[in-house]
Amino acid sequence: MELLTKTLFLCLALALTNGLPVQPLDAAAEDAALPDRCAGIEFDAITPDEKGNTFFFKGSHLWKGYHGAAQLANQFFTDLDDIHHIGHVDAAFRMHNAANHEHNYFFLDDKVFSYYNHTLENGYPKEIQEDFPGVPSHLDAAVECPKGECMANSVLFFKGHDVHIYDITTRTVKTKTWSHLPVCTSALRWLEHYYCFHGNNFTRFNPVSGEVSGAYPKDARHYFMRCPDFGHGGDYEVPKCSEIKINAISTDDEGKSYLFSGSMYVRLDTRKSGLHSFPITRSWKEVTQGVDAVFAYDDKMYMIKDDHVYIYKTAAHYMLIEGYPKTLNEELGIEGHVDATFVCPNTHTVYVLQGRNMRSVDLTATPRAVVEDLPMPFSDIDAALCSNEGIHLFKGSDYYLYETPMILAMSRMAPVPQPVTNALLGCQD
């Protein structure tokens, strides 16, 4: 031991003499001990936060997002280790319902920790039974399941092959056994789908029945993170607001908002789970060359490309209605290139923007035809969206806001453009 100490001291002295940077021995050891998720580790827990960041936990460390090195968990969630000596978490999830908005819960042994804005709330940790009566201790995984995807606003707690379904409103638990599902060491809800993580793999499952459809398990490194020699999981880079280019934007009757750019689309209403782009053909497989305009009406999504209209049923995973696509003239009584379209909430009129013209079409009429041909104060609109806030007309990285279609038609000059912001489209300011 004495010889080893002298040798280390000599190495340190030589490094200092030659002006070399010296890394503390404990820091070097810590770096060497950092877990590497690309090595195929098993996650202890996965949860998004209120800003859409997804955290992957292993031991006392975590990864923020889909790439980057591991960091100490208590750098993001105070008191997660220093005071209470958690060391690792058994399970975690984000509570995202109206009654308990934006709280993160962490479970260790028989305790639960509640965080708001990454700060431990007063009174925590508590016994799990205090906050979640009927839920067992020493959990394996947890994930929230909102009403509509589950029978009621619920949390699924996993322990072995048992899943304990906790009703948030009634505070009651029903237990099911899903022996066909691997034992989940962590779970994640992402874009209305549910994932059980086990080893370095994941299996997608139905949150009500536990049913697994498709070829599973799959390697998480192909989908949920960037790893050398693996797929492009999490490879979407949120564009800068000053560089954004929109081809179309729309919100369907289920409240799902989509931004279309080139051959890709982004779900804007899922920014709390992070923004990710996908090929348009992922949801609308017949639309292979991007879109010119999109609007939603009567539980259907209308997608316009060149002189054709594709109509999809929104309730059936965007199934193309038989007989489509049809020409613009057949469907809307319109000819020529379409710049943008919009339908205002609770109305039956679609406004079709073509150059400096805004043409209104009554969607309840048969056959459909142009009712009014109104002037526009400017041309070359990229996309349009009508909501309760008014009409947003997008042109490059700017937009123009009008209260109503009539005010838009009566305007003789364009208002001062406003820059697209993160709050509007989720881009980087």
N, C-alpha and C positions, 0 to 999 in steps of 0.2 A: 504493500500500500504506500509506503514511504517513497519507493522508487517511482511509482505511478504519479504521485503528487509532484515530485521533482520534475518529472518529464513534462507534465502539463504546464507547470510554472515556466519551464524553459521555452516551450512552444509559444506561450503567451508573451514572454519577454522578446523573443525573436520577432514575433509579429509586430509588436509595438515599435521595436527598433527600426524595422523596415517600412514603417508607415502603412502597414496593412490594416484593413478594417477588421475588427475583432467582434465576433458575435458572442454574447454571453452564453455560457454553456447550457444554462437552463432554457434559454430561448431557442437554441439550436435543437435541444432535445424535444422541446414542445413542437417545433415545426415538423420534426421527423415523426412525431406521434399524431399529427393531424390526420383525421380520417379522410379517405379519398372515395367519394361516391362512385367514381368511374371504375373503381376496383370491384364493384358489385356487392356493396354492403347492404345490410338490411336496416331500413329506417325504423327508428323508435316511434316517430309521429310525424305527421304532415298537417299543416294548417295554413290557410291564407290569413292575412291581416286585413284591417279595414281599408287599406290603400291598394289592395290587389296584389301585394307581394306574397309569394308562396314560400313558406319556410319548411325545410326538410331537417329533421332533428336526428342526431346520433350521439348518444352519450351526453357530454356536457357541451357539445358543439352543434352548430346548425349551418345550413347553406341558405342564403337569401336568393331566391330565384333559381334559374336553370343552369347557371354557370358561375364559376368563381370558386375560391378556396373556402374551406370551412372556417368558421369564426366561433368564438365563445357565445353561447346562447344568451348569457346575461348582458352582452353588449346591446342586445335588441330588446330583451325582456328583463327589466331590472328586477333584482332580488331572486332571479330564477335559480341562482346557485350560491351567491356570496353569503346570503343570510340564512337561507333555509336548507342549503346543502342538498339540493335536489339531485344534481349530478346527471340525471337523465329524466325524461318524461315517459310514462307508459302510453299516454294517448293525448290528443289535443284536437280541438275544433274551434271554429269561429261561430258564435251565435249571431245570426243575422236577421232575426225577426223583429217586428215592430216593438214588442214589449222589452226585448233585451238587445238593443241595437248595437252591433259592432263590439262585442266582447269576445276575447279569446280565453278559452278554458284549457288548463293543463292538469293532467291527472298523474299522481305518483302514489303508488301503494294505495292507502285509504284516504288520501287527501286530494282536494281540488283547489286550484289557484285560478283566480279570475283577474284578467288584465283588461284595462281600458286605455287606449292610446299607449300601449306598451308599458304601462305602469301598473304595478300590483295594487288592487283595490283594497280599501280598508276592510279589516275583518277577515282577510284571507292570509293563510290557507284555512280551509274548513274541512270537516269530514264530508266525504262524498255524499253521504246520506242526507246531510243538511240541505244541500242544493238539489240533489237528484235522488230522492227517496226511492228505494227499490233497486238502485243500480249497484252492482257488486264492486268490490275493490280489486286492485291488481288487474286492471283492464289491459287489453292488447291494443285496442284502437277505438276511435270514435269519429263520427261524421254527422253533420246536421242534414236533415232532410225536410224541406219545406212542404207545406200542404200543396197538393196537386201532383207532387212527385211521390209523396207518401200520403197516407190517408188523412193525416193531420200534421201540424207543425211538430216535428219530432227530432230526436237525436238517436242514432243507431250506435249502441255500445257493443263492442265485440270482446268476447272472452272465450278463447278456444273456438269451438264450432258453434257456440251459442251467440245469438244476437239479441240484445235487450233493447226493445223499442220503447223509448221514453217519450210520452206525450207531454209537450211543453206546457200546454194549457191545463190539462187535468192532473199533471204530475203523477201519472200512473205508468206502469211498465208491463209490457207483454213480451214474453220470451219465446223465441223460435230457435230451432236447431237447423243450421245449414251445413250438414256434413259434406255436401258436395263442393263447398267453397273452401279454398285453402285457409289455414289459420292466418288472419290478417294481423300483421304487426303495426300497420298504419292504414289509414283510409283517407280518401279525398273525394270531394264532390267538385267536378269541374265541367262547366258548360252543360249542366243538367245530367251529367253522367256520373256514375259512382265506380270508384276504383279501390280494390283491395290490394295492398302491397304486401308481398311476402318474398323474403330473400331479395334478390335484385330484380324480381319480376313483379308484374301486376296482373290482375284479372278484373275485367269490368263485369259488374253484376247489376241486377234489377233490385232497387232498394226495398221493394215490397215483397217479392217472392224469393230473392236471392238467386234467381235464375241467371245462368251464364250463357250468353249467346255469342257465337263466333269462336275463332281459334285463339284460345288462351291456355296458359299464361303467355305474356309477352315481356320482353326485356325492357325495363323502364328506361334504360340508357338510350334507347332508340326514340323515345317519345317525350320524356319529362326532364331531360337535361341535355346539355351539350357535352359529348365525350368523344375523344379521338377514336376514329374507326367505327363510330356508330352513327345512327341516323341524325336528323336535324331537329330533334325535339327541343321545344322552347326557343327556336331559332329566330322568332319574329322580333325585329327591332322596331320599337315604336318610333314613327317618323317625327322629325321636327315640324312644328306647326307652320313654320315659314316655307317648308318644302312640300307640304301635303298637296296631293292632287286627287280629287274625287271625281269618279264617273257617275255615281248615283248614291243616293242615301234614302232609307225608308224605315218606317216602324210598322210592323204587322199588327194584327188585331190581338195578338197575345202579348204585346209589349216588347217584342224582340226588335232591337234596332240594328240595322246593318249599314255598313259603309263599304262601297264597292270601288276598287281601284285596279285598273288593268284586269288581269285574270284572277285576282284575289279578292277576298272579302274579310271584314273584321266585324265581330259582334261587339257593338258599343255598350249594350246594356250589361255586359259581363265584366266591366272594368274592375269591379270589386274582386273578381277572380283573375284579373290580369287580362290584357289585350293580346290576342293572338290572331294571326292571319291564316287563312285557308284558301285553297283553290276553290273558285266558284263551283266547279263541278263536284265538289264534295257534297254539297246540299242540293244543287240543281244540275244534275249530271248532263242534261241536254244542252246547257248553255256553255259552249266550249271556247268562245272567243270574247269573253267579257260582256259587259252590258253598256247600253247608252242611257237607259233610264229605268227606274223601278218605282212601283207604287203598290200599296196594299189596299184591298177593298173586299168586304164581305167574306172574310176568312180565306182570302186568296191573295197570292202574290203575283203581280203582273211584271214581267221582265221583258224589256224591249231591246232588241238588237237589230240594227239596220232597219229593214222594213218588215220585221216579224215580231209577233207578240207570243211569249210563252206564259201560260197561266198555270200556277201550281196551287194545290190545296195545302194550306198551312197546317191543318190538323193531322195530316198523314205524312209527316216528315217531308213535306214539299214534293208531293207526288204530282207529276205532270198530268193535267186533265186530258182525257182522251180527245183526239182530234186536233191537238195543238202541237206545234206552233201554227198560227194563222197570220195572215198579212195584217199590217196596220190598218189598211183600208177596210178589211173584213171585220175587224174587231172594234175599231174606234172611229172609222170613217175619216182617217187621217192619212195623208201621204207626205213623203219627204222625210228628211233626217230629223230625229227628235233629240233635242239637247237635254231636256229634263222634264219630269212630271211631278205633280204632287196632288194629294187628296187631303183636305182638312178634316179633322176629327168630326165624326157624326154627320158627315155630309155625303152626298151621292154624286159629286161632280169631280172629275179629274181635269186638271189643268195641264195642257201639253204646251211646253215652251219650244218654239222653233224660231231661231233667229230673234227678230224683234217682235214676234207675234206670240200671244198667249191665247190658245184656243181651248174653250171649255166644252166638255163632253158629258152628257147626262148618262150615268152608268146604269140607270134604271130603264132607259129607253131600249126599244127593240124595233129596228136595228139602231145601233148607236151612231150618232153623227154629231158634227160640230154645232153647238148651240150659239156660241158667241165667238167672234174673232176680235180680240182686244189687243191694243198696242202695248209694247214694252218700252221702258225708258232706255234700255241698253240690250245688247245681244251677247251671244257666246257664253251662256250660263253653263256651268259644268254639272250642277246638281241642285235639287230643290227639296225642301222638307217643310211641311206645314204641321205645326203642333199648337198647343194652347198658348205658347209664347208668341206665335205669329208665323210668318213665312220667312225661312232662311233661304236665300239664293246664294249659292257658293260659286265663286269664280277665282280659280287659283287658290291662294292661301288666305283670301278675304271672303267676307260674306256681307250681304245686304239684308236688312231686316225690315219687313213690312207687316202691318197689323192684319190686313185682310187682302184678298185678291182684288177687290175693287179699288183699294187705295193704291195697290201696285199698278193697276191698269190706268188709273187717273194721274199717276205721277208723270211729269214731263221731264224730270231730271233725276238721275240716280242719287240716292243719299250718299253721305260719306261712308266709304267701306270700313268695316271693322275687321280686325285680324282674327283668324281662327285661333282658339285657345284650347288649352288642355281641358278646361271645364266643359267645353262644347263637344270636342271630338276625342279627348283622351290622348292627343299628341303631346310632344315635348315642347313646352314654351321656350 
